Every structure is written in C-alpha cells, then in structure tokens.
Amino acid sequence: MKKLKTLVIGKEKIDVYFDNFEYFQPNIHKCGDCSIRCVCAAEDMNWFDVFDGLAASARKGQWAMGVRENIDEYLTSLGYEWHAITPKKGEHRPTVAGFARMHPNGKYVMYVAGHVVGGKNGKYMDIWDSGNKSLYGYWIKKR
C-alpha cells in the first residue's frame, strides 16, 4: 500500500493510504470507543448522546456496550439495517475504503474484525485509516 500523506494531530502522526479517509475523533480522549465514534460519524450526533443511547441499549439487553449485538440493537432503533457479507468461494470481501467508495450517498457503519467504522457519502471516518480492512458486514440507514 502506498501512503498518500501523514496527518499530524497534536503529537500523533496518522498515515493515510486512501483518499476517502477522514480523520474523526469526537472524544477528547483516544480510547476504545469505536462503537460510539462510528455512530457519531455516520449520524452527526455528539459523543454523549450516542454513549447514552448505547448504554441504555446495553442495559436493556444486558450486553457490553461495544458488542455487535448491542451496536445492532442501537443502530436498528436509528433506522439502520444489517447486511452480512458472505463471499462466494474465490471472491474477496470488500474493504472499508472500497465499500465507502461504492456508496457515495447515504450513511453506514461497517463491521470489520474487532472494530466498527462510521461512514457517509463515500467517506469513512475514524482515528486511523482502516481503509484496507475487510468487511464482515455493515449497517445501512434505511429511513
């Protein structure tokens, strides 16, 4: 992979490989909050509102906040629909960057191994460029 540029955010350097990546961090701390960040990115919601929504959903379902079942429950309540990606033999899974590029309109949350990434209108937003990660599924906004 060829690096396009390096972003400098405070003291941190972030290598960027895909032109449809956008640095996005709604929290003042860099922490394991991708389940919150991805919804903030896709929905233009603030971090506290998404935290409260995911926490309420987690409490109701007795899940940890960042597990896929809880994210699914919360995104469904916001009008998203889940789509699993099951490639046929010999096919490759789409990547985060490729999926976002194929969806120039709309809002979506992409599920990769151990991580979720928010996207909308052809861009994906995160605190690191996850564009080369393979999708296992995605939620797309229906209403």
DSSP file (Angstrom, degrees, kcal/mol; ACC not computed):
  #  RESIDUE AA STRUCTURE BP1 BP2  ACC     N-H-->O    O-->H-N    N-H-->O    O-->H-N    TCO  KAPPA ALPHA  PHI   PSI    X-CA   Y-CA   Z-CA
    1    1 A M              0   0    0      0, 0.0     2,-0.5     0, 0.0   131,-0.0   0.000 360.0 360.0 360.0 134.6    0.0    0.0    0.0
    2    2 A K        -     0   0    0     15,-0.2     2,-0.3     1,-0.0     0, 0.0  -0.797 360.0-126.5 -95.2 129.6    1.3    3.4   -0.9
    3    3 A K        -     0   0    0     -2,-0.5    14,-0.3     1,-0.2     3,-0.1  -0.563  17.2-167.0 -74.9 132.0    1.0    6.1    1.7
    4    4 A L        -     0   0    0     12,-3.0     2,-0.3     1,-0.3    13,-0.2   0.875  63.7 -35.3 -82.7 -42.7   -0.8    9.3    0.4
    5    5 A K  E     -A   16   0A   0     11,-1.5    11,-3.0     9,-0.0     2,-0.5  -0.969  52.1-112.6-166.8 172.5    0.1   11.6    3.3
    6    6 A T  E     -A   15   0A   0     -2,-0.3     2,-0.3     9,-0.2     9,-0.2  -0.991  24.7-150.8-122.7 124.2    0.7   11.8    7.0
    7    7 A L  E     -A   14   0A   0      7,-3.2     7,-2.9    -2,-0.5     2,-0.6  -0.727   5.6-148.8 -88.8 142.2   -1.7   13.8    9.2
    8    8 A V  E     +A   13   0A   0     -2,-0.3     2,-0.6     5,-0.2     5,-0.2  -0.952  17.7 177.9-113.2 113.2   -0.3   15.4   12.3
    9    9 A I  E >   -A   12   0A   0      3,-2.7     3,-2.3    -2,-0.6     2,-0.4  -0.930  65.6 -54.3-116.7 104.5   -2.9   15.6   15.1
   10   10 A G  T 3  S-     0   0    0     -2,-0.6     0, 0.0     1,-0.3     0, 0.0  -0.507 121.7 -21.5  61.8-121.7   -1.4   17.0   18.2
   11   11 A K  T 3  S+     0   0    0     -2,-0.4     2,-0.3    -3,-0.1    -1,-0.3   0.447 121.6  95.5 -94.9  -2.7    1.7   14.8   18.9
   12   12 A E  E <   -A    9   0A   0     -3,-2.3    -3,-2.7     2,-0.0     2,-0.5  -0.684  60.1-151.3 -97.1 142.9    0.3   11.9   16.9
   13   13 A K  E     -A    8   0A   0     -2,-0.3     2,-0.5    -5,-0.2    -5,-0.2  -0.946  10.4-166.1-110.7 131.0    1.1   11.1   13.3
   14   14 A I  E     -A    7   0A   0     -7,-2.9    -7,-3.2    -2,-0.5     2,-0.3  -0.966  13.4-141.1-121.6 118.5   -1.5    9.2   11.3
   15   15 A D  E     -A    6   0A   0     -2,-0.5   114,-0.5    -9,-0.2     2,-0.5  -0.613  15.7-155.0 -78.2 134.3   -0.6    7.6    7.9
   16   16 A V  E     +A    5   0A   0    -11,-3.0   -12,-3.0    -2,-0.3   -11,-1.5  -0.948  23.0 166.8-115.6 128.2   -3.3    8.0    5.3
   17   17 A Y        +     0   0    0     -2,-0.5     2,-0.4   -14,-0.3   -15,-0.2   0.604  62.1  54.4-113.1 -20.6   -3.5    5.5    2.4
   18   18 A F    >   -     0   0    0      1,-0.1     3,-1.4   -15,-0.0    -1,-0.2  -0.947  69.2-138.6-125.2 140.5   -6.9    6.2    0.9
   19   19 A D  T 3  S+     0   0    0     -2,-0.4    -1,-0.1     1,-0.3    -3,-0.0   0.611 100.6  59.9 -74.0 -11.4   -8.3    9.4   -0.4
   20   20 A N  T 3  S+     0   0    0    103,-0.1   104,-2.1     2,-0.0     2,-0.3   0.220  80.0 110.5-102.2  16.4  -11.8    8.9    1.0
   21   21 A F  E <   -b  124   0B   0     -3,-1.4     2,-0.4   102,-0.2   104,-0.2  -0.704  46.6-170.2 -85.4 139.8  -10.5    8.6    4.7
   22   22 A E  E     -b  125   0B   0    102,-2.2   104,-1.6    -2,-0.3     2,-0.2  -0.991  24.4-123.4-131.8 125.0  -11.4   11.4    7.0
   23   23 A Y  E     +b  126   0B   0     -2,-0.4     2,-0.3   102,-0.2   104,-0.2  -0.474  38.1 174.9 -65.3 132.8   -9.9   11.8   10.5
   24   24 A F        +     0   0    0    102,-2.5   104,-0.1    -2,-0.2    17,-0.1  -0.949  15.9 158.1-147.5 121.5  -12.7   11.9   13.0
   25   25 A Q        +     0   0    0     -2,-0.3    -2,-0.0     1,-0.1     5,-0.0  -0.797   6.4 173.4-144.6  98.5  -12.4   12.0   16.8
   26   26 A P        +     0   0    0      0, 0.0     2,-0.3     0, 0.0    21,-0.3   0.562  62.9  78.7 -82.0  -7.4  -15.5   13.3   18.8
   27   27 A N  S    S-     0   0    0      2,-0.2     6,-0.0     1,-0.1     4,-0.0  -0.741  77.0-136.2-101.9 148.1  -14.0   12.4   22.2
   28   28 A I  S    S+     0   0    0     -2,-0.3     2,-0.4     2,-0.0    -1,-0.1   0.670  91.7  59.4 -75.1 -15.0  -11.3   14.4   24.0
   29   29 A H  S    S-     0   0    0      2,-0.0     2,-0.9     0, 0.0    -2,-0.2  -0.884  82.5-129.5-113.6 144.8   -9.6   11.1   24.8
   30   30 A K        +     0   0    0     -2,-0.4     2,-0.3     2,-0.1    -2,-0.0  -0.835  57.4 134.5 -89.0 109.2   -8.2    8.5   22.5
   31   31 A C  S    S-     0   0    0     -2,-0.9     2,-2.6    -4,-0.0    -4,-0.1  -0.861  70.2 -71.0-147.6 177.6   -9.7    5.3   23.9
   32   32 A G  S    S+     0   0    0     -2,-0.3     3,-0.2     1,-0.2    -2,-0.1  -0.374  82.0 121.8 -75.4  64.4  -11.5    2.2   22.8
   33   33 A D    >>  +     0   0    0     -2,-2.6     4,-2.8     1,-0.1     3,-1.1  -0.071  16.9 130.4-118.6  33.6  -14.8    3.9   21.9
   34   34 A C  H 3> S+     0   0    0      1,-0.3     4,-2.5     2,-0.2     5,-0.2   0.819  70.7  61.0 -60.3 -30.2  -15.2    2.9   18.3
   35   35 A S  H 3> S+     0   0    0     -3,-0.2     4,-0.6     2,-0.2    -1,-0.3   0.838 113.4  37.1 -65.6 -30.6  -18.8    1.8   18.9
   36   36 A I  H <> S+     0   0    0     -3,-1.1     4,-2.3     2,-0.1     3,-0.4   0.910 116.0  52.3 -81.5 -48.5  -19.6    5.3   19.9
   37   37 A R  H  X S+     0   0    0     -4,-2.8     4,-2.5     1,-0.2    -2,-0.2   0.868 104.6  55.9 -57.9 -41.2  -17.4    7.1   17.4
   38   38 A C  H  X S+     0   0    0     -4,-2.5     4,-2.1     1,-0.2    -1,-0.2   0.878 110.3  44.7 -64.4 -37.2  -18.8    5.2   14.4
   39   39 A V  H  X S+     0   0    0     -4,-0.6     4,-2.8    -3,-0.4     6,-0.4   0.903 111.4  53.1 -72.4 -41.0  -22.4    6.3   15.2
   40   40 A C  H  X>S+     0   0    0     -4,-2.3     4,-1.5     1,-0.2     5,-0.7   0.922 111.7  47.3 -56.2 -44.0  -21.2    9.9   15.8
   41   41 A A  H  <5S+     0   0    0     -4,-2.5    -2,-0.2     2,-0.2    -1,-0.2   0.931 117.4  39.7 -65.6 -47.5  -19.5    9.9   12.4
   42   42 A A  H  <5S+     0   0    0     -4,-2.1    -2,-0.2     1,-0.2    -1,-0.2   0.869 127.1  32.8 -71.2 -37.1  -22.5    8.4   10.4
   43   43 A E  H  <5S-     0   0    0     -4,-2.8    -1,-0.2    -5,-0.2    -2,-0.2   0.480  96.7-125.0-102.6  -4.2  -25.2   10.3   12.2
   44   44 A D  T  <5 +     0   0    0     -4,-1.5     2,-0.3    -5,-0.2    -3,-0.2   0.881  61.9 147.1  57.0  38.0  -23.6   13.7   13.1
   45   45 A M      < -     0   0    0     -5,-0.7    -1,-0.2    -6,-0.4     2,-0.1  -0.685  51.8-105.5-100.2 157.1  -24.5   13.0   16.7
   46   46 A N     >  -     0   0    0     -2,-0.3     4,-1.9     1,-0.1     3,-0.2  -0.485  28.7-113.3 -82.8 158.5  -22.5   14.1   19.7
   47   47 A W  H  > S+     0   0    0    -21,-0.3     4,-2.6     1,-0.2     5,-0.2   0.859 112.7  52.3 -58.3 -42.1  -20.4   11.7   21.7
   48   48 A F  H  > S+     0   0    0      2,-0.2     4,-2.6     1,-0.2    -1,-0.2   0.888 108.3  50.1 -66.9 -39.8  -22.5   11.9   24.9
   49   49 A D  H  > S+     0   0    0     -3,-0.2     4,-2.2     2,-0.2    -1,-0.2   0.912 114.1  44.7 -65.3 -42.0  -25.9   11.3   23.2
   50   50 A V  H  X S+     0   0    0     -4,-1.9     4,-2.9     2,-0.2     5,-0.3   0.915 111.9  52.8 -68.3 -42.3  -24.5    8.2   21.4
   51   51 A F  H  X S+     0   0    0     -4,-2.6     4,-2.6    -5,-0.2    -2,-0.2   0.944 111.3  46.8 -54.8 -49.5  -22.9    7.0   24.7
   52   52 A D  H  X S+     0   0    0     -4,-2.6     4,-2.3     1,-0.2    -1,-0.2   0.893 113.2  49.0 -62.0 -41.0  -26.2    7.4   26.5
   53   53 A G  H  X S+     0   0    0     -4,-2.2     4,-2.1     2,-0.2    -2,-0.2   0.922 114.1  44.0 -65.8 -44.8  -28.1    5.6   23.7
   54   54 A L  H  X S+     0   0    0     -4,-2.9     4,-2.6     2,-0.2    -2,-0.2   0.878 113.1  52.5 -67.0 -37.1  -25.7    2.7   23.6
   55   55 A A  H  X S+     0   0    0     -4,-2.6     4,-2.5    -5,-0.3    -2,-0.2   0.914 109.6  48.5 -65.0 -42.4  -25.6    2.4   27.4
   56   56 A A  H  X S+     0   0    0     -4,-2.3     4,-2.3     2,-0.2    -2,-0.2   0.915 113.5  47.2 -63.6 -42.6  -29.4    2.3   27.6
   57   57 A S  H  X S+     0   0    0     -4,-2.1     4,-2.4     2,-0.2    -2,-0.2   0.902 112.0  50.2 -64.4 -41.6  -29.4   -0.4   24.9
   58   58 A A  H  X>S+     0   0    0     -4,-2.6     5,-2.0     2,-0.2     4,-1.2   0.905 111.1  48.8 -63.3 -42.3  -26.7   -2.4   26.6
   59   59 A R  H  <5S+     0   0    0     -4,-2.5     3,-0.3     3,-0.2    -2,-0.2   0.926 111.7  49.1 -63.9 -44.6  -28.5   -2.2   29.9
   60   60 A K  H  <5S+     0   0    0     -4,-2.3    -2,-0.2     1,-0.2    -1,-0.2   0.910 121.9  33.7 -61.1 -44.1  -31.8   -3.4   28.4
   61   61 A G  H  <5S-     0   0    0     -4,-2.4    -1,-0.2    -5,-0.2    -2,-0.2   0.483 105.5-124.3 -91.8  -3.0  -30.1   -6.3   26.6
   62   62 A Q  T  <5 +     0   0    0     -4,-1.2     2,-0.3    -3,-0.3    -3,-0.2   0.914  65.7 135.9  55.8  47.1  -27.5   -7.0   29.3
   63   63 A W      < -     0   0    0     -5,-2.0    -1,-0.2    -6,-0.2     2,-0.2  -0.768  64.2-101.0-113.5 161.4  -24.7   -6.6   26.8
   64   64 A A    >   -     0   0    0     -2,-0.3     3,-1.2     1,-0.1     6,-0.3  -0.561  42.2-112.8 -72.5 151.3  -21.4   -4.8   27.0
   65   65 A M  T 3  S+     0   0    0      1,-0.2    -1,-0.1    -2,-0.2    -8,-0.0   0.845 110.0  46.1 -59.6 -37.2  -21.6   -1.5   25.1
   66   66 A G  T 3  S+     0   0    0      4,-0.1    -1,-0.2     5,-0.1     2,-0.1   0.405  82.0 114.3 -93.3   4.1  -19.3   -2.4   22.3
   67   67 A V  S X> S-     0   0    0     -3,-1.2     4,-2.3     1,-0.1     3,-0.6  -0.435  75.3-117.2 -76.2 151.9  -20.5   -5.9   21.3
   68   68 A R  H 3> S+     0   0    0      1,-0.2     4,-2.9     2,-0.2     5,-0.2   0.847 112.3  57.8 -56.8 -38.1  -22.1   -6.4   17.9
   69   69 A E  H 3> S+     0   0    0      1,-0.2     4,-2.2     2,-0.2    -1,-0.2   0.898 109.9  44.3 -61.2 -40.1  -25.5   -7.3   19.3
   70   70 A N  H <> S+     0   0    0     -3,-0.6     4,-2.5    -6,-0.3     5,-0.2   0.917 113.1  49.5 -71.5 -43.1  -25.7   -4.1   21.2
   71   71 A I  H  X S+     0   0    0     -4,-2.3     4,-2.9     1,-0.2     5,-0.2   0.916 112.1  50.7 -59.8 -41.9  -24.5   -2.0   18.3
   72   72 A D  H  X S+     0   0    0     -4,-2.9     4,-2.6    -5,-0.2    -2,-0.2   0.926 109.4  49.8 -60.9 -46.5  -27.1   -3.8   16.2
   73   73 A E  H  X S+     0   0    0     -4,-2.2     4,-1.6    -5,-0.2    -2,-0.2   0.926 115.0  43.7 -58.6 -46.6  -29.9   -3.1   18.6
   74   74 A Y  H  X S+     0   0    0     -4,-2.5     4,-0.8     2,-0.2    -2,-0.2   0.930 114.5  47.7 -68.1 -46.5  -29.0    0.6   18.8
   75   75 A L  H ><>S+     0   0    0     -4,-2.9     5,-2.4     1,-0.2     3,-0.6   0.873 108.7  55.6 -64.8 -35.8  -28.5    1.1   15.1
   76   76 A T  H ><5S+     0   0    0     -4,-2.6     3,-1.6    -5,-0.2    -1,-0.2   0.899 104.0  54.3 -60.5 -40.0  -31.7   -0.7   14.3
   77   77 A S  H 3<5S+     0   0    0     -4,-1.6    -1,-0.2     1,-0.3    -2,-0.2   0.736 106.6  52.8 -66.5 -20.5  -33.5    1.8   16.6
   78   78 A L  T <<5S-     0   0    0     -4,-0.8    -1,-0.3    -3,-0.6    -2,-0.2   0.384 130.0 -94.1 -94.0   2.7  -32.0    4.6   14.5
   79   79 A G  T < 5S+     0   0    0     -3,-1.6    63,-3.3     1,-0.3    64,-0.9   0.679  78.2 139.5  96.5  19.0  -33.3    3.1   11.2
   80   80 A Y  E   < -C  141   0B   0     -5,-2.4     2,-0.4    61,-0.3    -1,-0.3  -0.637  38.4-149.0 -95.2 155.1  -30.3    1.0   10.1
   81   81 A E  E     -C  140   0B   0     59,-2.1    59,-2.1    -2,-0.2     2,-0.3  -0.986  15.0-127.9-125.6 134.4  -30.5   -2.4    8.6
   82   82 A W  E     -C  139   0B   0     -2,-0.4     2,-0.4    57,-0.2    57,-0.2  -0.588  21.9-175.5 -83.4 139.2  -27.8   -5.1    9.0
   83   83 A H  E     -C  138   0B   0     55,-2.6    55,-2.2    -2,-0.3     2,-0.2  -0.960  13.5-149.2-134.3 116.0  -26.3   -6.9    6.0
   84   84 A A  E     -C  137   0B   0     -2,-0.4     2,-0.6    53,-0.2    53,-0.3  -0.543  12.5-136.9 -78.5 150.1  -23.8   -9.7    6.5
   85   85 A I        +     0   0    0     51,-2.3     8,-0.1    -2,-0.2    -1,-0.0  -0.946  27.1 170.7-111.9 116.4  -21.1  -10.2    3.8
   86   86 A T        -     0   0    0     -2,-0.6    50,-0.1     7,-0.0    -2,-0.0  -0.859  20.7-152.6-125.5  94.1  -20.6  -13.8    2.8
   87   87 A P        -     0   0    0      0, 0.0     3,-0.1     0, 0.0     2,-0.1  -0.331  17.0-117.6 -68.4 148.4  -18.3  -14.0   -0.2
   88   88 A K    >   -     0   0    0      1,-0.2     3,-2.6     4,-0.1     0, 0.0  -0.398  53.6 -67.8 -75.5 162.1  -18.6  -17.0   -2.5
   89   89 A K  T 3  S+     0   0    0      1,-0.3    -1,-0.2    -2,-0.1     3,-0.1  -0.263 126.1  17.0 -54.2 129.7  -15.5  -19.2   -2.9
   90   90 A G  T 3  S+     0   0    0      1,-0.3    -1,-0.3    -3,-0.1     2,-0.2   0.252 101.3 113.5  89.8 -12.5  -12.8  -17.3   -4.7
   91   91 A E    <   -     0   0    0     -3,-2.6    -1,-0.3     1,-0.0     2,-0.3  -0.598  60.0-133.1 -89.5 154.0  -14.3  -13.9   -4.0
   92   92 A H        -     0   0    0     -2,-0.2    -4,-0.1    -3,-0.1     3,-0.1  -0.772  20.6-111.7-102.7 150.9  -12.8  -11.3   -1.8
   93   93 A R        -     0   0    0     -2,-0.3    43,-0.1     1,-0.1     2,-0.1  -0.511  40.1-105.4 -72.1 147.2  -14.5   -9.3    0.9
   94   94 A P        -     0   0    0      0, 0.0    41,-2.9     0, 0.0     2,-0.2  -0.406  34.7-125.9 -68.6 154.6  -14.9   -5.6    0.1
   95   95 A T  B  >  -G  134   0C   0     39,-0.2     4,-3.0     1,-0.1     5,-0.2  -0.541  22.1-107.4 -93.9 166.7  -12.6   -3.3    2.1
   96   96 A V  H  > S+     0   0    0     37,-1.8     4,-2.4    34,-0.4     5,-0.2   0.941 121.4  45.3 -56.4 -50.7  -13.7   -0.3    4.1
   97   97 A A  H  > S+     0   0    0     34,-2.1     4,-2.1     1,-0.2    -1,-0.2   0.908 115.3  47.6 -62.9 -42.4  -12.4    2.2    1.6
   98   98 A G  H  > S+     0   0    0     33,-0.5     4,-1.9     2,-0.2    -2,-0.2   0.911 111.7  49.3 -65.8 -43.6  -13.9    0.2   -1.3
   99   99 A F  H  X S+     0   0    0     -4,-3.0     4,-0.6     2,-0.2    -2,-0.2   0.936 111.8  48.6 -61.4 -46.8  -17.3   -0.1    0.3
  100  100 A A  H >< S+     0   0    0     -4,-2.4     3,-1.2    -5,-0.2    -1,-0.2   0.913 110.4  51.5 -60.5 -42.4  -17.4    3.6    1.1
  101  101 A R  H 3< S+     0   0    0     -4,-2.1    -1,-0.2     1,-0.3    -2,-0.2   0.860 107.2  53.4 -62.7 -35.3  -16.4    4.5   -2.4
  102  102 A M  H 3< S+     0   0    0     -4,-1.9    -1,-0.3     1,-0.2    -2,-0.2   0.572 108.0  55.1 -75.4  -8.6  -19.2    2.2   -3.8
  103  103 A H    <<  +     0   0    0     -3,-1.2    19,-1.7    -4,-0.6    -1,-0.2  -0.653  59.8 162.9-125.6  73.9  -21.7    4.1   -1.6
  104  104 A P        +     0   0    0      0, 0.0     2,-0.4     0, 0.0    -1,-0.1   0.610  68.5  46.8 -71.4 -10.5  -21.4    7.8   -2.5
  105  105 A N  S    S+     0   0    0     16,-0.1     2,-0.1    -3,-0.1    17,-0.1  -0.987  94.7  27.7-131.0 141.4  -24.7    8.6   -0.9
  106  106 A G  S    S-     0   0    0     -2,-0.4    15,-2.5    34,-0.0     2,-0.4  -0.431  76.5 -74.5 109.5 179.0  -26.1    7.6    2.5
  107  107 A K  E     +D  120   0B   0     13,-0.2    34,-2.4    34,-0.2     2,-0.3  -0.936  47.0 163.6-121.7 140.3  -25.0    6.6    6.0
  108  108 A Y  E     -DE 119 140B   0     11,-2.6    11,-2.5    -2,-0.4     2,-0.4  -0.992  29.5-145.3-154.9 156.1  -23.4    3.3    7.0
  109  109 A V  E     -DE 118 139B   0     30,-2.2    30,-2.8    -2,-0.3     2,-0.4  -0.999  23.6-149.3-124.8 126.8  -21.5    1.6    9.8
  110  110 A M  E     -DE 117 138B   0      7,-3.3     7,-2.4    -2,-0.4     2,-0.6  -0.821   0.8-148.1-105.8 135.5  -19.0   -1.0    8.7
  111  111 A Y  E     +DE 116 137B   0     26,-2.8    25,-3.0    -2,-0.4    26,-1.1  -0.895  25.0 163.9-105.4 119.2  -18.1   -4.1   10.8
  112  112 A V  E >   -D  115   0B   0      3,-2.6     3,-1.9    -2,-0.6     2,-0.3  -0.715  55.9 -55.5-121.5 176.0  -14.5   -5.4   10.5
  113  113 A A  T 3  S-     0   0    0     21,-0.5     3,-0.1     1,-0.3    -1,-0.0  -0.363 121.4 -16.6 -58.5 113.9  -12.6   -7.8   12.7
  114  114 A G  T 3  S+     0   0    0     -2,-0.3     2,-0.3     1,-0.1    -1,-0.3   0.641 127.3  72.8  69.9  17.1  -12.7   -6.3   16.2
  115  115 A H  E <   -D  112   0B   0     -3,-1.9    -3,-2.6   -81,-0.1     2,-0.4  -0.995  58.7-150.0-158.3 154.1  -13.7   -2.8   15.0
  116  116 A V  E     -D  111   0B   0     -2,-0.3     2,-0.4    -5,-0.2    -5,-0.2  -0.985  14.7-162.5-129.7 145.3  -16.5   -0.7   13.6
  117  117 A V  E     -D  110   0B   0     -7,-2.4    -7,-3.3    -2,-0.4     2,-0.2  -0.989  11.4-137.4-132.0 131.6  -16.1    2.3   11.3
  118  118 A G  E     +DF 109 125B   0      7,-0.9     7,-2.8    -2,-0.4     2,-0.3  -0.611  28.6 170.4 -86.7 148.7  -18.6    5.0   10.5
  119  119 A G  E     +DF 108 124B   0    -11,-2.5   -11,-2.6     5,-0.3     2,-0.3  -0.993  12.9 174.0-152.9 159.0  -19.1    6.3    7.0
  120  120 A K  E >   +DF 107 123B   0      3,-1.9     3,-2.1    -2,-0.3   -13,-0.2  -0.938  64.3   4.3-164.0 146.5  -21.3    8.5    4.9
  121  121 A N  T 3  S-     0   0    0    -15,-2.5   -16,-0.1    -2,-0.3     3,-0.1   0.845 130.2 -45.6  48.6  46.8  -21.5    9.8    1.3
  122  122 A G  T 3  S+     0   0    0    -19,-1.7     2,-0.3     1,-0.2    -1,-0.3   0.391 119.0  99.0  85.1  -3.4  -18.4    7.9    0.1
  123  123 A K  E <   - F   0 120B   0     -3,-2.1    -3,-1.9   -20,-0.2     2,-0.4  -0.812  55.8-151.7-114.1 154.5  -16.2    8.7    3.0
  124  124 A Y  E     -bF  21 119B   0   -104,-2.1  -102,-2.2    -2,-0.3     2,-0.4  -0.987  13.7-153.7-124.4 141.9  -15.2    6.7    6.1
  125  125 A M  E     +bF  22 118B   0     -7,-2.8    -7,-0.9    -2,-0.4     2,-0.3  -0.932  30.5 125.9-122.8 134.5  -14.3    8.4    9.3
  126  126 A D  E     -b   23   0B   0   -104,-1.6  -102,-2.5    -2,-0.4     3,-0.1  -0.943  65.8 -98.5-166.3 179.6  -12.0    7.1   12.1
  127  127 A I  S    S+     0   0    0     -2,-0.3     2,-0.3  -104,-0.2  -104,-0.1   0.476 109.7  28.5 -93.3  -3.3   -9.0    7.9   14.2
  128  128 A W  S    S-     0   0    0   -106,-0.1     2,-1.2  -104,-0.1  -106,-0.1  -0.976  97.2 -95.0-148.9 156.3   -6.8    5.7   12.0
  129  129 A D        +     0   0    0   -114,-0.5     3,-0.3    -2,-0.3  -114,-0.0  -0.610  45.2 165.8 -80.3  99.1   -7.0    4.8    8.3
  130  130 A S    >   +     0   0    0     -2,-1.2     3,-2.0     1,-0.2   -34,-0.4   0.114  34.1 122.2 -96.7  19.2   -8.8    1.4    8.4
  131  131 A G  T 3   +     0   0    0      1,-0.3   -34,-2.1   -35,-0.2   -33,-0.5   0.710  68.9  53.9 -59.4 -25.3   -9.5    1.5    4.6
  132  132 A N  T 3  S+     0   0    0     -3,-0.3    -1,-0.3   -37,-0.2     2,-0.2   0.470  83.2 111.8 -89.9  -0.7   -7.7   -1.8    3.9
  133  133 A K  S <  S-     0   0    0     -3,-2.0   -37,-1.8     1,-0.1     2,-0.3  -0.478  70.5-118.1 -75.0 142.9   -9.7   -3.8    6.5
  134  134 A S  B     -G   95   0C   0    -39,-0.2   -21,-0.5    -2,-0.2     2,-0.3  -0.616  24.7-123.5 -84.9 137.2  -12.1   -6.4    5.1
  135  135 A L        -     0   0    0    -41,-2.9   -23,-0.2    -2,-0.3     3,-0.1  -0.603  24.4-179.0 -82.7 136.6  -15.8   -6.1    5.9
  136  136 A Y  S    S-     0   0    0    -25,-3.0   -51,-2.3     1,-0.4     2,-0.3   0.543  73.8 -36.1-100.7 -17.1  -17.7   -8.8    7.6
  137  137 A G  E     -CE  84 111B   0    -26,-1.1   -26,-2.8   -53,-0.3    -1,-0.4  -0.957  57.3-142.9 174.3 176.2  -21.0   -6.9    7.4
  138  138 A Y  E     -CE  83 110B   0    -55,-2.2   -55,-2.6    -2,-0.3     2,-0.4  -0.991  11.9-133.1-156.3 156.6  -22.5   -3.4    7.5
  139  139 A W  E     -CE  82 109B   0    -30,-2.8   -30,-2.2    -2,-0.3     2,-0.4  -0.941  24.5-165.8-109.3 137.2  -25.5   -1.5    8.7
  140  140 A I  E     -CE  81 108B   0    -59,-2.1   -59,-2.1    -2,-0.4     2,-0.3  -0.982  26.0-111.2-127.6 139.9  -27.0    1.0    6.3
  141  141 A K  E     +C   80   0B   0    -34,-2.4   -61,-0.3    -2,-0.4   -34,-0.2  -0.506  33.0 177.6 -71.1 127.2  -29.5    3.7    7.1
  142  142 A K              0   0    0    -63,-3.3    -1,-0.2    -2,-0.3   -62,-0.2   0.719 360.0 360.0-103.1 -28.5  -32.9    2.9    5.6
  143  143 A R              0   0    0    -64,-0.9   -63,-0.1   -65,-0.2   -64,-0.1   0.415 360.0 360.0-122.4 360.0  -35.1    5.8    6.8
